Amino acid sequence: GASPSYSMWPSELGDFTWNSMSGRSVRLKLVPVQSLSELERARLQEVAVGQLQQDCDLGCQITIPKDGQKRKKSLRKKLDSLGKEKNKDKEFVPQAFGMPLSQVIANDRAYKLKQDTQREEQKDVSDFVASLLPFGTKRQNKELSSSNSSLSSTSETPNESTSPNTPEPAPRARRRGAMSVDSITDLDDSQSRLLEALQLSLPAEAQSKKEKARDKKLSLNPIYRQVPRLVDSCCQHLEKHGLQTVGIFRVGSSKKRVRQLREEFDRGVDVVLEDEHSIHDVAALLKEFLRDMPDPLLTRELYTAFINTLLLEPHEQLSTLQLLIYLLPPCNCDTLHRLLHFLATVASHAEDNVDKDGQEITGNKMTSLNLATIFGPNLLHKQKSTDKEFTVQSSARAEESAAIIAVVQKMIENYETLFMVPPDLQNEVLISLLETDPDVVDYLLRRKASQSSWVCMHVRGSAHAHPPAAEFT
């Protein structure tokens, strides 16, 4: 293959700088995980698994969780869904509750696409009408041509696949990244080598044809933030109206109103949470959404690993939690980030305070411990337990739920650090990509160089810095 145009010269431990043949150099900095491209995030999952297996003794098997989409349907569910197809007009298929997270996000996207298309069409009609009015004669030609061009552009969209099963890539205009190339196949015409770049380094036979095809489509740009509309709306509403509310998640809500909100979100209505929506109803809705997810946000596969971080030395716990968070599917990772950011904001208003005029402001009393106690069991659990299990292992259960609370509390208190990716790990990702495709690395480094607007918050030495990597030629 072609020789890479970058080589690495780590000048000192913890400084990862890549130099191009043309003399440009890129120094890797601490960056938010959301700023990495889809491809880098997929590789980061593998790098993280490797490190967890090698350096962290969690006493359990660690695997990359499958995205919720791939779970096989049970026969019972298949029959149910066949029944639903027949009764489609009688009952609707929910859009938000009790389904895999990636599906919820795909539904949100399909809904937004439909809305945008409708808006465009309405605009075209009104432009056209305006152009026909007698006073519009001067503007007529200009208006007509513009409405025609936008008509042709909207008429193309419905042909794109909007099937809810595959989250479609975010529209290009939305993507951050200095260059417009999107996936490896766009990089150049000799695709054979480029396609190899995306055979993620799992054993080839473990990957089905479908997965291989998916890997080739992984984007070289950051994925548009994958957070369900419902989670974002609830968090925003509570951040705006609820931070001073005492016991915000403890006070009862109106079951009837919560059910009504739930049904609106499930129908795919554009729910706008206004001042009049009760804070307690919105809080209950958010908890219900998380509780009803078929696979918890932190995934069943990683349940034991998350709990076992508590067995490590305190200084190792955070770096291990960080690696486990990188393993989550991007939609789980982004949604967790949104939720923890919100919970940390609530906790920062827990204590009574005095405003600038000397007026006392009552705190909401929801400390990170209280919030972890309420949210922990919804975010991290093995399976829905039966009543019988509860009575049998109540003491073991109490210990386990204390562990769940401790892990989630640590996440709330350190969420800013947990979602940053240190330079040594980005370096491992780039080295892993360099082996399969140098052109991709070149592109990603150019983007990193132009992305210095991602100012990182604070560089912290990684708990396991790597020895300087060899130079690549």
C-alpha positions as CSV (number, residue, x, y, z in Angstrom):
1,G,0.0,0.0,0.0
2,A,1.0,3.7,-0.2
3,S,3.2,4.9,2.6
4,P,1.4,7.1,5.1
5,S,2.0,10.8,4.9
6,Y,2.2,11.1,8.7
7,S,4.7,9.8,11.2
8,M,4.7,10.1,14.9
9,W,7.3,11.9,17.0
10,P,6.3,11.8,20.7
11,S,8.6,14.4,22.1
12,E,7.9,13.6,25.7
13,L,5.7,11.2,27.6
14,G,2.1,12.3,27.3
15,D,2.7,14.4,24.3
16,F,1.4,12.8,21.1
17,T,2.3,14.7,18.0
18,W,1.9,13.5,14.4
19,N,4.1,15.1,11.7
20,S,3.3,15.0,8.0
21,M,5.9,14.7,5.3
22,S,5.0,18.3,4.3
23,G,6.0,19.5,7.7
24,R,2.6,20.0,9.2
25,S,2.3,18.7,12.8
26,V,-0.8,17.9,14.8
27,R,-0.6,17.6,18.5
28,L,-3.4,15.4,20.0
29,K,-5.4,17.1,22.8
30,L,-8.0,16.0,25.2
31,V,-11.3,16.1,23.3
32,P,-15.0,15.3,24.0
33,V,-15.9,11.8,22.7
34,Q,-18.7,13.4,20.7
35,S,-16.2,15.3,18.6
36,L,-14.7,12.0,17.3
37,S,-15.9,10.7,14.0
38,E,-18.2,7.6,13.8
39,L,-15.3,5.5,12.6
40,E,-13.0,6.7,15.4
41,R,-15.7,5.9,18.0
42,A,-16.0,2.4,16.6
43,R,-12.2,1.9,16.9
44,L,-12.2,3.5,20.3
45,Q,-14.5,0.8,21.5
46,E,-12.0,-1.8,20.5
47,V,-9.0,0.0,22.0
48,A,-11.0,0.4,25.2
49,V,-11.9,-3.3,25.3
50,G,-8.2,-4.2,24.8
51,Q,-7.2,-1.9,27.7
52,L,-9.9,-3.2,30.0
53,Q,-8.9,-6.8,29.4
54,Q,-5.2,-6.1,29.8
55,D,-5.0,-3.5,32.6
56,C,-8.1,-3.7,34.7
57,D,-8.9,-6.7,36.8
58,L,-12.7,-6.5,36.8
59,G,-13.2,-10.2,37.3
60,C,-15.7,-10.6,34.5
61,Q,-15.8,-11.0,30.7
62,I,-15.9,-7.6,28.9
63,T,-17.5,-7.3,25.5
64,I,-18.7,-4.4,23.3
65,P,-22.5,-4.2,23.8
66,K,-24.5,-4.9,20.7
67,D,-26.7,-2.1,19.5
68,G,-30.3,-2.8,20.6
69,Q,-31.4,-3.3,17.0
70,K,-29.6,-6.6,16.6
71,R,-31.3,-8.5,19.3
72,K,-33.4,-11.4,17.9
73,K,-37.1,-11.1,18.4
74,S,-38.7,-13.9,20.3
75,L,-41.4,-15.9,18.6
76,R,-44.0,-14.4,21.0
77,K,-43.0,-10.9,20.0
78,K,-43.0,-11.8,16.3
79,L,-46.5,-13.0,16.6
80,D,-47.5,-9.9,18.6
81,S,-46.0,-7.6,16.0
82,L,-47.7,-9.6,13.2
83,G,-51.0,-9.0,15.1
84,K,-50.2,-5.3,15.4
85,E,-49.6,-5.1,11.6
86,K,-53.1,-6.4,11.0
87,N,-54.7,-4.0,13.6
88,K,-52.6,-1.0,12.6
89,D,-55.7,1.2,12.3
90,K,-57.0,0.0,15.7
91,E,-53.8,0.6,17.6
92,F,-50.7,2.6,16.9
93,V,-47.1,1.3,17.3
94,P,-45.4,3.4,20.0
95,Q,-42.6,5.7,18.9
96,A,-40.7,6.3,22.1
97,F,-41.4,4.0,25.1
98,G,-40.2,0.5,25.6
99,M,-38.1,0.1,22.5
100,P,-34.4,0.1,21.8
101,L,-32.8,3.5,22.0
102,S,-31.4,3.4,18.5
103,Q,-35.0,2.8,17.3
104,V,-36.3,5.8,19.2
105,I,-33.7,8.0,17.7
106,A,-34.4,6.7,14.2
107,N,-38.1,7.4,14.8
108,D,-37.3,11.0,15.9
109,R,-35.2,11.5,12.7
110,A,-37.8,10.1,10.4
111,Y,-40.4,12.4,12.1
112,K,-38.1,15.4,11.8
113,L,-37.5,14.6,8.1
114,K,-41.2,14.4,7.5
115,Q,-41.8,17.7,9.2
116,D,-39.0,19.5,7.3
117,T,-40.4,18.1,4.0
118,Q,-43.9,19.4,4.9
119,R,-42.6,22.8,5.8
120,E,-40.7,23.0,2.5
121,E,-43.8,22.1,0.6
122,Q,-45.9,24.6,2.4
123,K,-43.3,27.3,1.7
124,D,-43.3,26.4,-2.0
125,V,-47.0,26.7,-2.2
126,S,-47.1,30.1,-0.5
127,D,-44.2,31.3,-2.6
128,F,-46.1,30.2,-5.7
129,V,-49.3,31.9,-4.6
130,A,-47.4,35.1,-3.8
131,S,-45.9,35.1,-7.3
132,L,-49.3,34.9,-8.9
133,L,-50.8,37.9,-7.1
134,P,-51.1,41.0,-9.3
135,F,-48.6,42.9,-7.2
136,G,-46.2,40.1,-7.4
137,T,-45.5,40.4,-11.2
138,K,-42.1,42.0,-10.7
139,R,-41.0,39.3,-8.3
140,Q,-42.8,36.5,-10.3
141,N,-39.9,35.2,-12.4
142,K,-37.5,35.1,-9.5
143,E,-40.0,33.5,-7.1
144,L,-41.0,30.9,-9.6
145,S,-37.5,29.8,-10.3
146,S,-36.6,29.6,-6.6
147,S,-39.7,27.6,-5.8
148,N,-39.1,25.2,-8.6
149,S,-35.6,24.5,-7.5
150,S,-36.7,23.9,-3.9
151,L,-39.6,21.7,-5.2
152,S,-37.2,19.5,-7.0
153,S,-35.0,19.2,-4.0
154,T,-37.8,18.2,-1.7
155,S,-39.3,15.8,-4.1
156,E,-36.1,13.7,-3.9
157,T,-36.2,13.2,-0.2
158,P,-39.1,10.7,0.1
159,N,-37.2,8.3,-2.1
160,E,-34.4,8.1,0.5
161,S,-34.8,5.3,2.9
162,T,-36.6,6.6,5.9
163,S,-37.3,3.1,7.3
164,P,-37.2,3.5,11.1
165,N,-34.9,0.5,11.5
166,T,-31.7,2.1,10.3
167,P,-30.9,5.5,11.8
168,E,-30.0,7.4,8.6
169,P,-26.9,9.5,8.7
170,A,-27.4,13.1,9.8
171,P,-27.8,15.6,6.9
172,R,-24.3,16.6,5.8
173,A,-24.9,20.3,6.4
174,R,-25.4,19.5,10.1
175,R,-22.1,17.8,10.5
176,R,-19.1,19.4,12.1
177,G,-15.8,18.8,10.4
178,A,-13.8,20.9,8.0
179,M,-14.1,18.7,4.9
180,S,-17.1,17.4,3.2
181,V,-16.0,13.9,2.7
182,D,-18.3,11.6,4.7
183,S,-17.3,8.0,4.6
184,I,-14.2,6.2,3.5
185,T,-15.7,5.4,0.1
186,D,-15.8,9.1,-0.7
187,L,-12.0,9.5,-0.2
188,D,-10.8,8.2,-3.5
189,D,-11.6,5.9,-6.4
190,S,-9.4,3.0,-5.7
191,Q,-11.8,1.6,-3.2
192,S,-10.3,-1.8,-2.5
193,R,-7.7,-0.6,0.0
194,L,-10.0,2.0,1.5
195,L,-12.7,-0.6,2.1
196,E,-10.3,-2.7,4.1
197,A,-9.9,0.2,6.4
198,L,-13.3,-0.4,7.8
199,Q,-13.0,-4.1,8.4
200,L,-12.9,-3.4,12.1
201,S,-10.2,-5.6,13.5
202,L,-12.6,-8.3,14.7
203,P,-12.0,-11.8,13.3
204,A,-13.4,-11.7,9.8
205,E,-15.7,-14.7,10.3
206,A,-17.3,-13.2,13.3
207,Q,-18.8,-10.4,11.2
208,S,-21.8,-11.1,9.1
209,K,-22.1,-9.7,5.6
210,K,-24.6,-7.1,6.9
211,E,-22.2,-5.8,9.5
212,K,-19.3,-5.6,7.0
213,A,-21.5,-3.5,4.8
214,R,-22.4,-1.3,7.8
215,D,-18.7,-0.8,8.7
216,K,-17.9,0.5,5.2
217,K,-20.5,3.2,5.7
218,L,-19.1,4.4,9.0
219,S,-18.8,8.2,8.7
220,L,-15.5,10.0,8.9
221,N,-17.3,12.9,10.6
222,P,-18.9,13.3,14.0
223,I,-22.3,11.7,14.2
224,Y,-25.0,14.2,15.0
225,R,-25.7,14.0,18.7
226,Q,-27.9,11.0,19.3
227,V,-30.2,11.9,22.2
228,P,-34.0,11.1,22.1
229,R,-36.2,14.2,21.7
230,L,-38.1,13.1,24.8
231,V,-35.0,13.0,27.0
232,D,-33.7,16.3,25.7
233,S,-37.1,18.0,26.1
234,C,-37.6,16.8,29.7
235,C,-34.1,17.8,30.7
236,Q,-34.4,21.2,29.2
237,H,-37.8,21.8,30.9
238,L,-36.5,20.8,34.3
239,E,-33.3,22.8,33.9
240,K,-35.4,25.8,33.1
241,H,-38.2,25.5,35.7
242,G,-37.3,22.8,38.2
243,L,-33.9,23.5,39.7
244,Q,-35.3,25.3,42.8
245,T,-38.1,22.7,43.3
246,V,-37.6,20.8,46.6
247,G,-37.4,17.0,46.2
248,I,-37.9,17.4,42.4
249,F,-38.0,13.6,41.8
250,R,-39.4,12.6,45.1
251,V,-42.8,14.3,45.0
252,G,-45.7,12.4,43.4
253,S,-47.0,13.3,40.0
254,S,-50.4,13.0,38.3
255,K,-50.6,9.6,36.8
256,K,-53.2,10.7,34.4
257,R,-51.2,13.7,33.0
258,V,-48.0,11.6,32.8
259,R,-49.9,9.0,30.8
260,Q,-51.2,11.7,28.5
261,L,-47.7,13.1,27.9
262,R,-46.5,9.6,27.3
263,E,-49.1,8.9,24.7
264,E,-48.3,12.1,22.9
265,F,-44.7,11.3,22.6
266,D,-45.6,7.7,21.6
267,R,-47.8,9.0,18.8
268,G,-44.9,11.1,17.5
269,V,-46.7,14.4,18.3
270,D,-44.4,17.4,18.5
271,V,-44.7,17.8,22.2
272,V,-43.7,21.2,23.5
273,L,-43.3,21.3,27.3
274,E,-44.5,24.7,28.5
275,D,-44.5,26.5,31.8
276,E,-47.8,25.0,32.7
277,H,-46.5,21.4,32.6
278,S,-46.0,20.3,36.1
279,I,-42.3,19.8,37.0
280,H,-43.2,16.5,38.8
281,D,-45.1,15.1,35.8
282,V,-42.1,15.8,33.5
283,A,-39.7,14.3,36.1
284,A,-41.9,11.2,36.3
285,L,-42.0,10.9,32.5
286,L,-38.2,11.0,32.2
287,K,-37.8,8.3,34.9
288,E,-40.5,6.2,33.2
289,F,-38.8,6.4,29.8
290,L,-35.5,5.2,31.3
291,R,-37.1,2.5,33.3
292,D,-39.1,1.1,30.3
293,M,-36.1,0.8,27.9
294,P,-35.7,-2.9,26.9
295,D,-32.0,-2.7,27.6
296,P,-30.9,-0.3,30.3
297,L,-28.9,2.8,29.3
298,L,-25.7,1.3,30.7
299,T,-26.6,-2.1,29.0
300,R,-26.9,-5.5,30.5
301,E,-23.7,-6.7,29.0
302,L,-21.7,-4.2,31.1
303,Y,-23.7,-4.5,34.3
304,T,-21.1,-6.6,36.2
305,A,-18.2,-4.6,34.8
306,F,-19.7,-1.3,36.0
307,I,-20.4,-2.7,39.5
308,N,-17.0,-4.2,39.8
309,T,-15.2,-0.9,39.2
310,L,-15.9,-0.4,43.0
311,L,-13.4,-3.2,43.7
312,L,-10.5,-1.2,42.2
313,E,-8.3,1.3,43.9
314,P,-10.0,4.8,44.0
315,H,-7.6,6.3,41.5
316,E,-8.3,3.5,39.0
317,Q,-12.0,3.7,39.3
318,L,-12.5,6.8,37.2
319,S,-10.3,5.8,34.3
320,T,-12.0,2.4,34.2
321,L,-15.5,3.9,34.2
322,Q,-14.3,6.1,31.4
323,L,-13.2,3.1,29.3
324,L,-16.5,1.3,30.0
325,I,-18.4,4.4,28.8
326,Y,-16.5,4.4,25.5
327,L,-17.8,0.8,25.0
328,L,-21.4,2.0,25.0
329,P,-23.1,2.3,21.6
330,P,-22.9,6.0,20.6
331,C,-26.6,6.6,21.2
332,N,-26.3,5.2,24.8
333,C,-23.1,7.2,25.3
334,D,-24.6,10.5,24.1
335,T,-27.9,10.0,26.0
336,L,-26.0,9.2,29.2
337,H,-23.9,12.4,28.7
338,R,-27.1,14.5,28.4
339,L,-28.6,12.9,31.4
340,L,-25.6,13.1,33.7
341,H,-25.1,16.7,32.7
342,F,-28.6,17.4,33.8
343,L,-28.3,15.5,37.0
344,A,-25.1,17.3,37.9
345,T,-26.9,20.6,37.3
346,V,-29.7,19.5,39.6
347,A,-27.2,18.4,42.3
348,S,-25.4,21.8,42.0
349,H,-28.6,23.5,43.2
350,A,-29.2,21.1,46.2
351,E,-28.0,23.4,49.0
352,D,-29.7,26.5,50.2
353,N,-28.1,29.6,48.8
354,V,-28.2,33.4,48.9
355,D,-28.7,35.4,45.7
356,K,-26.9,38.7,45.0
357,D,-29.6,40.7,46.8
358,G,-29.2,38.7,49.9
359,Q,-32.4,36.8,49.4
360,E,-32.3,33.2,50.5
361,I,-32.8,30.6,47.8
362,T,-34.1,27.2,48.9
363,G,-32.0,24.3,47.6
364,N,-33.8,21.4,45.9
365,K,-32.2,19.0,48.4
366,M,-31.4,16.6,45.6
367,T,-27.7,15.7,46.2
368,S,-25.8,13.5,43.8
369,L,-26.4,10.6,46.3
370,N,-30.2,11.2,46.3
371,L,-30.2,11.4,42.5
372,A,-28.1,8.3,42.2
373,T,-30.5,6.5,44.5
374,I,-33.5,7.4,42.3
375,F,-31.9,7.0,38.9
376,G,-29.3,4.2,39.5
377,P,-31.8,1.3,39.4
378,N,-33.2,2.6,36.1
379,L,-29.8,3.0,34.4
380,L,-28.1,-0.1,35.6
381,H,-29.8,-3.4,36.2
382,K,-29.5,-7.1,35.1
383,Q,-33.1,-7.9,34.3
384,K,-36.6,-7.1,35.6
385,S,-36.8,-9.2,38.7
386,T,-39.8,-11.1,39.9
387,D,-41.2,-10.7,43.4
388,K,-40.0,-14.1,44.3
389,E,-36.4,-13.2,43.6
390,F,-36.7,-10.1,45.8
391,T,-37.6,-12.1,48.9
392,V,-34.9,-14.8,48.4
393,Q,-31.9,-12.6,48.0
394,S,-32.9,-9.5,49.8
395,S,-29.5,-9.0,51.6
396,A,-27.5,-9.6,48.4
397,R,-29.9,-7.3,46.6
398,A,-29.4,-4.5,49.2
399,E,-25.6,-4.8,48.7
400,E,-26.0,-4.7,44.9
401,S,-28.3,-1.7,45.0
402,A,-25.8,0.1,47.2
403,A,-23.2,-0.7,44.6
404,I,-25.4,0.6,41.7
405,I,-26.0,3.9,43.6
406,A,-22.3,4.3,44.3
407,V,-21.3,3.9,40.7
408,V,-24.0,6.2,39.4
409,Q,-23.1,8.8,42.0
410,K,-19.5,8.7,40.9
411,M,-20.6,9.2,37.3
412,I,-22.8,12.3,38.2
413,E,-19.9,13.9,40.1
414,N,-17.3,13.3,37.5
415,Y,-19.3,13.4,34.3
416,E,-17.2,16.1,32.6
417,T,-14.0,14.0,32.9
418,L,-15.7,10.7,31.9
419,F,-16.7,11.8,28.4
420,M,-13.3,13.3,27.4
421,V,-10.8,11.2,25.4
422,P,-7.2,11.6,26.4
423,P,-4.5,11.9,23.7
424,D,-2.9,8.5,24.5
425,L,-6.2,6.7,23.5
426,Q,-6.8,8.8,20.4
427,N,-3.2,7.9,19.5
428,E,-4.0,4.2,19.8
429,V,-7.1,4.7,17.6
430,L,-5.0,6.4,14.9
431,I,-2.3,3.7,15.1
432,S,-5.0,1.1,14.7
433,L,-6.4,2.9,11.6
434,L,-2.9,3.5,10.2
435,E,-2.4,-0.2,9.9
436,T,-5.5,-0.6,7.7
437,D,-5.6,2.8,5.9
438,P,-3.2,5.6,6.0
439,D,-5.4,7.9,3.8
440,V,-8.1,7.9,6.5
441,V,-5.6,8.9,9.2
442,D,-4.3,11.7,7.0
443,Y,-7.9,13.0,6.5
444,L,-8.7,12.7,10.3
445,L,-5.5,14.5,11.3
446,R,-6.2,17.3,8.9
447,R,-9.6,17.6,10.4
448,K,-8.2,17.6,13.9
449,A,-5.8,20.4,12.9
450,S,-8.6,22.5,11.6
451,Q,-10.8,21.7,14.6
452,S,-8.8,23.5,17.3
453,S,-12.1,25.3,18.1
454,W,-12.8,22.1,20.2
455,V,-10.9,23.7,23.0
456,C,-10.4,21.1,25.7
457,M,-11.2,21.9,29.2
458,H,-8.2,20.6,31.0
459,V,-5.5,18.1,30.1
460,R,-5.1,15.5,32.7
461,G,-2.4,12.8,32.7
462,S,-4.0,9.5,31.8
463,A,-3.7,6.8,34.5
464,H,-2.0,4.6,31.9
465,A,0.1,6.7,29.6
466,H,1.8,4.6,26.9
467,P,5.5,4.5,26.1
468,P,6.3,6.7,23.1
469,A,5.1,4.9,20.0
470,A,7.6,4.1,17.2
471,E,7.9,6.3,14.2
472,F,5.9,5.1,11.2
473,T,7.5,5.2,7.8
